[in-house]
């Protein structure tokens, strides 16, 4: 009688617990790094930011296709490069600073800089992707981009 009671209690507890999540429904991609590099051109007002995001696929057989990249509230055009299980996404956002471009304004217009939020919202940074040609879109939120210094010399030096 005592053994039967333990068996019944065991099965009640076993069926009342939530089943483990199948690996099919877990995220297939892990965020490795998110960087941004500010750049400027040779003319006043020509500047922008290059965003680089590196993702790692949990399975090499998964065909991960990034659909969209949103960084700091802006939708970014990007390129995707796959190398093994690493996925590199690079996007460029060219911005025009109105204070630097004041010579093209009509006379008498005030020079004002746009007000930016001091604390960026992490919900404004994300990547949407699909796996294995599925129509279901997955989203990864990025908490923030780390500022990185440009590599190498920006302007070649004369010898």
C-alpha positions in Angstrom: 0.0 0.0 0.0 2.8 2.4 0.9 4.7 1.7 -2.4 1.5 2.3 -4.4 1.0 5.7 -2.7 4.6 6.7 -3.6 4.2 5.7 -7.2 0.9 7.7 -7.5 2.5 10.7 -5.9 5.5 10.4 -8.2 3.4 10.3 -11.3 1.2 13.2 -10.2 4.3 15.3 -9.5 5.9 14.2 -12.8 2.9 15.2 -14.9 2.3 18.5 -13.0 5.8 19.8 -13.7 6.4 21.8 -16.8 8.2 19.8 -19.5 11.6 21.0 -20.6 11.7 23.3 -23.6 12.7 21.5 -26.8 15.8 22.7 -28.5 13.7 23.6 -31.5 12.1 26.4 -29.6 15.2 27.8 -27.9 17.1 30.7 -29.4 19.4 29.6 -32.2 21.6 32.6 -32.0 23.8 34.2 -29.3 24.9 37.8 -29.3 28.7 37.9 -29.1 29.5 41.6 -29.5 28.0 44.9 -30.7 30.3 47.8 -31.5 30.0 51.2 -33.1 32.7 53.4 -34.7 32.1 57.0 -35.5 33.7 58.3 -38.7 33.9 61.7 -40.5 34.6 62.7 -44.0 36.7 65.3 -45.6 33.9 67.9 -45.9 32.1 69.6 -43.0 28.9 67.8 -42.0 29.9 64.5 -43.6 30.0 61.9 -40.8 28.3 58.7 -39.6 28.5 55.6 -37.6 29.5 52.0 -38.6 27.7 49.4 -36.5 29.2 45.9 -36.3 27.3 43.0 -34.6 28.7 39.5 -34.3 26.3 36.6 -33.6 27.1 33.0 -33.0 24.9 30.2 -34.3 24.4 27.3 -31.9 24.2 24.9 -34.9 26.3 25.1 -38.0 23.5 23.5 -40.0 21.1 26.4 -39.3 20.6 28.8 -42.1 20.4 32.1 -40.3 19.2 35.1 -42.4 19.1 38.5 -40.7 16.1 40.5 -41.8 16.6 43.9 -40.1 18.9 45.8 -37.9 17.8 48.7 -35.7 20.5 50.6 -33.8 19.8 53.6 -31.5 16.4 54.0 -32.9 17.4 54.0 -36.5 16.8 51.3 -39.1 20.2 50.5 -40.6 21.1 49.1 -44.1 23.5 46.2 -43.5 25.5 43.4 -45.0 25.7 39.9 -43.6 28.8 37.7 -43.7 28.7 34.1 -42.5 31.9 32.3 -41.5 31.4 28.9 -39.8 29.0 29.5 -37.0 29.8 33.2 -36.7 27.6 35.8 -38.4 28.9 39.3 -38.9 26.5 42.1 -39.6 27.9 45.5 -40.6 25.7 48.6 -41.2 26.5 52.2 -41.9 24.4 55.2 -40.9 25.4 58.5 -42.4 24.2 61.5 -40.5 24.2 65.1 -41.3 24.9 67.5 -38.5 23.0 70.7 -39.1 25.5 72.8 -37.1 28.3 71.7 -39.4 26.2 72.3 -42.5 25.2 75.9 -41.7 26.7 77.4 -44.9 24.0 75.8 -47.0 21.1 77.2 -45.0 19.3 80.4 -46.0 20.3 83.5 -44.0 18.5 84.2 -40.8 17.7 80.6 -39.9 18.7 79.7 -36.3 21.4 77.0 -35.8 20.0 74.4 -33.4 21.2 71.0 -32.6 18.6 68.2 -32.3 18.0 67.1 -28.7 19.1 63.5 -28.1 18.1 61.3 -25.2 20.8 61.0 -22.6 19.9 57.4 -21.8 19.4 55.2 -24.9 16.5 52.7 -24.7 17.7 49.1 -25.1 14.4 48.4 -26.9 15.6 50.6 -29.7 18.5 48.2 -30.5 17.6 44.8 -32.0 18.1 42.3 -34.8 15.4 40.3 -36.5 16.3 37.0 -38.1 14.8 33.8 -39.6 16.2 30.3 -39.4 16.2 27.6 -42.1 14.0 29.6 -44.5 11.2 29.8 -41.9 8.6 32.6 -41.9 8.8 33.0 -38.1 10.9 36.0 -37.2 13.0 35.9 -34.1 14.2 39.1 -32.4 17.4 39.7 -30.3 17.6 42.8 -28.2 20.9 44.5 -27.9 21.5 46.3 -24.6 23.9 48.8 -26.1 26.8 49.4 -28.5 30.4 49.7 -27.3 32.3 52.5 -28.9 35.4 51.1 -30.6 38.4 53.1 -31.9 39.2 52.8 -35.6 42.0 50.4 -36.5 45.1 51.7 -38.3 45.8 55.2 -39.6 42.8 57.2 -40.9 45.0 59.5 -43.0 48.2 58.1 -44.6 51.3 60.0 -43.6 53.8 61.2 -46.2 57.3 59.9 -45.9 
